[in-house]
Amino acid sequence: MYGYVPAGDSEAGHGFWDKASYAAEFAEAQVRQGFVRKVFGILAVQLLITVLASSVFIVSDGAKSFVQSNPWTVLAAMLLVLGLSVMLSCFEGPRKTFPWNYVLLLAFTGAEAFLVGTITAAYETQVVVAAAGITVLVTAGLTAFACQTKYDFTAMGGVLLAALLTLVGASLVMAFFPATKVGTIVISSAGALVFSAYLVFDIQLIMGGRALEIGPDDYVLAALCVYIDVINLFLYILNLINAISGNRG
């Protein structure tokens, strides 16, 4: 590892350090570390914006009244989130061109934060706080697990996609029936598990050294993926806690 060649290997430098290989691996490791720091720095800003937006909707009756009086803003935010997520995920130009990649990501984050704020406004404050706290703990634990485990989640992309599609299908079917506590708990638990697995998957893509990894110039895509994982994890945990506590969201 790191360019060290076992002694006695005449084809690889007679047991001495392969300086060129070591330098290349060291440089690659430095680039990956810088990439990881950038991604988590961007993610921290995204989550801060989301927390601030949610706080405004929780404490401000004016913000709630504005959305109730202007329901089109929710639809506009949903369309913006959908359009920007497709653009940033599927097209390299927008997500790799500075500074437009940051502008588009900021617009996506603002729209998503607005939607999260409108959702959290419908729940009791203590339920939102509890869900946020649990999400922080789960995210920290899964991040540590993703970095330490020898199991390669990046090879499970197909399985995770199948699980996600099953979750979406089940949610659509349940939308046609009256909501029940048991049904809400089952779907919310399944959703939390699916996005927990996706979080580990995306963290390993970012950290590198697995079957698949995200390139260092795709920091916007990496931040977008982890942000979506965390937000969905939070929303499913929020719904789960609310259902267990017997409140109406």
C-alpha positions as CSV (number, residue, x, y, z in Angstrom):
1,M,0.0,0.0,0.0
2,Y,1.0,3.6,-0.7
3,G,3.7,2.5,-3.1
4,Y,5.6,0.2,-0.8
5,V,7.0,-2.8,-2.6
6,P,7.9,-6.0,-0.8
7,A,11.6,-6.7,-0.5
8,G,13.1,-8.9,-3.2
9,D,10.7,-8.0,-6.0
10,S,13.2,-7.2,-8.8
11,E,10.5,-6.0,-11.2
12,A,9.4,-3.3,-8.8
13,G,12.5,-1.5,-7.7
14,H,14.4,-4.1,-5.6
15,G,12.3,-3.5,-2.4
16,F,12.5,0.3,-2.3
17,W,9.7,2.8,-2.3
18,D,8.1,3.4,-5.7
19,K,8.3,7.2,-5.3
20,A,6.1,7.9,-8.4
21,S,3.4,5.6,-7.3
22,Y,3.5,6.9,-3.7
23,A,3.3,10.5,-4.8
24,A,0.3,9.7,-7.1
25,E,-1.5,7.9,-4.3
26,F,-0.7,10.6,-1.8
27,A,-1.9,13.3,-4.2
28,E,-5.1,11.4,-4.8
29,A,-5.7,11.0,-1.1
30,Q,-5.2,14.7,-0.6
31,V,-7.7,15.5,-3.4
32,R,-10.2,13.1,-1.9
33,Q,-9.9,14.7,1.5
34,G,-10.4,18.1,0.1
35,F,-13.4,16.9,-1.8
36,V,-14.9,15.4,1.4
37,R,-14.4,18.6,3.3
38,K,-16.0,20.7,0.5
39,V,-19.0,18.4,0.3
40,F,-19.7,18.4,4.0
41,G,-19.1,22.1,4.2
42,I,-21.8,22.7,1.5
43,L,-24.1,20.2,3.2
44,A,-23.7,22.1,6.5
45,V,-24.9,25.3,4.8
46,Q,-27.8,23.5,3.2
47,L,-28.9,22.1,6.5
48,L,-28.5,25.4,8.2
49,I,-30.8,27.1,5.6
50,T,-33.3,24.3,6.1
51,V,-33.3,24.7,9.9
52,L,-33.7,28.4,9.7
53,A,-36.6,28.1,7.3
54,S,-38.3,25.5,9.5
55,S,-37.8,27.7,12.5
56,V,-39.5,30.6,10.8
57,F,-42.6,28.5,9.9
58,I,-42.8,27.1,13.4
59,V,-42.6,30.4,15.3
60,S,-44.2,32.8,12.8
61,D,-48.0,32.8,12.3
62,G,-47.5,35.2,9.5
63,A,-45.4,32.7,7.5
64,K,-48.1,30.1,8.0
65,S,-50.8,32.5,6.9
66,F,-48.9,33.5,3.8
67,V,-48.7,30.0,2.6
68,Q,-52.3,29.3,3.4
69,S,-53.3,32.4,1.5
70,N,-50.9,31.6,-1.4
71,P,-51.0,27.8,-1.9
72,W,-49.4,28.3,-5.4
73,T,-46.1,28.9,-3.7
74,V,-46.0,25.3,-2.5
75,L,-46.6,24.0,-6.0
76,A,-44.0,26.4,-7.4
77,A,-41.5,25.2,-4.9
78,M,-42.3,21.6,-5.7
79,L,-41.8,22.2,-9.4
80,L,-38.6,24.0,-8.8
81,V,-37.2,21.2,-6.6
82,L,-38.1,18.6,-9.2
83,G,-36.7,20.6,-12.1
84,L,-33.4,21.5,-10.4
85,S,-32.9,18.0,-9.0
86,V,-33.2,16.6,-12.5
87,M,-30.9,19.3,-13.9
88,L,-28.2,18.8,-11.3
89,S,-28.4,15.0,-11.4
90,C,-28.6,14.4,-15.1
91,F,-26.6,17.2,-16.7
92,E,-22.9,17.7,-16.1
93,G,-22.7,21.2,-17.5
94,P,-25.0,22.9,-15.0
95,R,-23.6,21.0,-12.0
96,K,-19.9,21.4,-12.9
97,T,-19.9,25.0,-14.2
98,F,-18.8,27.5,-11.5
99,P,-20.5,29.6,-10.2
100,W,-23.8,28.5,-11.7
101,N,-23.6,25.1,-10.0
102,Y,-23.7,26.9,-6.6
103,V,-26.5,29.2,-7.7
104,L,-28.6,26.3,-8.9
105,L,-27.9,24.3,-5.7
106,L,-28.8,27.3,-3.6
107,A,-32.1,27.7,-5.4
108,F,-32.8,24.0,-4.9
109,T,-31.9,24.2,-1.2
110,G,-34.1,27.3,-0.8
111,A,-37.1,25.7,-2.4
112,E,-36.6,22.5,-0.5
113,A,-36.2,24.4,2.8
114,F,-39.4,26.2,2.1
115,L,-41.3,22.9,1.6
116,V,-39.8,21.4,4.7
117,G,-40.8,24.5,6.6
118,T,-44.4,24.2,5.4
119,I,-44.4,20.5,6.4
120,T,-43.0,21.0,9.9
121,A,-45.5,23.8,10.6
122,A,-48.2,21.2,10.6
123,Y,-46.6,19.3,13.5
124,E,-46.2,20.0,17.2
125,T,-43.0,21.7,18.0
126,Q,-41.8,19.0,20.4
127,V,-42.3,16.4,17.7
128,V,-40.3,18.4,15.2
129,V,-37.5,18.9,17.8
130,A,-37.5,15.2,18.7
131,A,-37.4,14.2,15.0
132,A,-34.5,16.6,14.3
133,G,-32.5,15.3,17.3
134,I,-33.0,11.7,16.3
135,T,-32.1,12.5,12.7
136,V,-28.8,14.1,13.8
137,L,-27.9,11.0,15.9
138,V,-28.9,8.6,13.2
139,T,-27.0,10.5,10.5
140,A,-23.8,10.7,12.7
141,G,-24.0,7.0,13.5
142,L,-24.6,6.0,9.9
143,T,-21.7,8.2,8.7
144,A,-19.4,6.6,11.1
145,F,-20.7,3.1,10.1
146,A,-20.2,4.0,6.4
147,C,-16.6,5.0,6.9
148,Q,-15.7,2.0,9.1
149,T,-17.6,-1.0,7.7
150,K,-15.9,-3.3,5.3
151,Y,-19.3,-4.0,3.6
152,D,-19.5,-2.1,0.3
153,F,-22.9,-0.5,-0.1
154,T,-21.9,1.1,-3.4
155,A,-22.5,-2.3,-5.0
156,M,-26.1,-2.3,-3.8
157,G,-27.4,0.4,-6.1
158,G,-29.9,-1.9,-7.8
159,V,-31.3,-3.2,-4.6
160,L,-31.7,0.2,-3.1
161,L,-33.4,1.5,-6.2
162,A,-35.9,-1.5,-6.1
163,A,-36.5,-0.7,-2.4
164,L,-37.2,3.0,-3.2
165,L,-39.6,2.1,-6.0
166,T,-41.4,-0.3,-3.8
167,L,-41.7,2.4,-1.1
168,V,-43.0,4.9,-3.6
169,G,-45.5,2.4,-5.0
170,A,-46.8,1.4,-1.6
171,S,-47.2,5.1,-0.6
172,L,-49.2,5.8,-3.8
173,V,-51.5,2.8,-3.1
174,M,-52.0,3.9,0.5
175,A,-52.9,7.4,-0.6
176,F,-56.2,6.0,-2.0
177,F,-57.2,4.6,1.3
178,P,-58.0,6.3,4.7
179,A,-54.9,6.8,6.7
180,T,-54.4,4.5,9.6
181,K,-51.9,4.6,12.5
182,V,-50.5,1.2,11.7
183,G,-50.1,2.0,8.0
184,T,-48.4,5.3,8.7
185,I,-46.0,3.6,11.1
186,V,-45.2,0.9,8.6
187,I,-44.6,3.2,5.7
188,S,-42.6,5.7,7.8
189,S,-40.4,3.0,9.2
190,A,-39.8,1.6,5.8
191,G,-39.0,5.0,4.4
192,A,-36.5,5.7,7.3
193,L,-34.8,2.4,6.6
194,V,-34.5,3.0,2.8
195,F,-33.0,6.5,3.2
196,S,-30.7,5.3,6.0
197,A,-29.3,2.8,3.5
198,Y,-29.1,5.4,0.8
199,L,-27.2,7.7,3.2
200,V,-24.6,5.0,3.8
201,F,-24.5,4.4,0.0
202,D,-23.9,8.0,-0.7
203,I,-21.4,8.5,2.1
204,Q,-19.3,5.7,0.7
205,L,-19.5,7.1,-2.8
206,I,-18.1,10.4,-1.4
207,M,-15.3,8.8,0.8
208,G,-14.0,6.7,-2.1
209,G,-12.1,3.4,-2.1
210,R,-15.2,1.3,-2.9
211,A,-16.5,-0.3,-6.1
212,L,-18.0,3.0,-7.1
213,E,-17.1,6.6,-6.1
214,I,-18.0,10.1,-7.0
215,G,-15.4,12.1,-8.8
216,P,-13.8,15.1,-7.0
217,D,-15.3,17.6,-9.4
218,D,-18.8,16.4,-8.6
219,Y,-19.1,18.1,-5.2
220,V,-22.4,19.6,-6.0
221,L,-23.9,16.3,-6.9
222,A,-22.5,14.7,-3.8
223,A,-23.9,17.4,-1.5
224,L,-27.3,17.2,-3.3
225,C,-27.5,13.4,-2.8
226,V,-26.6,13.5,0.9
227,Y,-28.9,16.5,1.6
228,I,-31.8,14.7,0.0
229,D,-31.1,11.6,2.1
230,V,-31.0,13.5,5.3
231,I,-34.1,15.5,4.6
232,N,-36.1,12.4,3.6
233,L,-34.8,10.6,6.7
234,F,-35.9,13.5,8.8
235,L,-39.4,13.6,7.3
236,Y,-40.0,9.9,7.7
237,I,-38.8,10.0,11.3
238,L,-41.0,13.1,11.9
239,N,-44.1,11.2,10.5
240,L,-43.2,8.1,12.5
241,I,-42.9,9.9,15.8
242,N,-46.1,11.8,15.1
243,A,-48.0,8.6,14.4
244,I,-46.6,6.9,17.5
245,S,-47.5,9.8,19.7
246,G,-51.0,9.8,18.4
247,N,-50.9,13.4,17.1
248,R,-52.4,14.5,13.8
249,G,-49.9,15.9,11.3
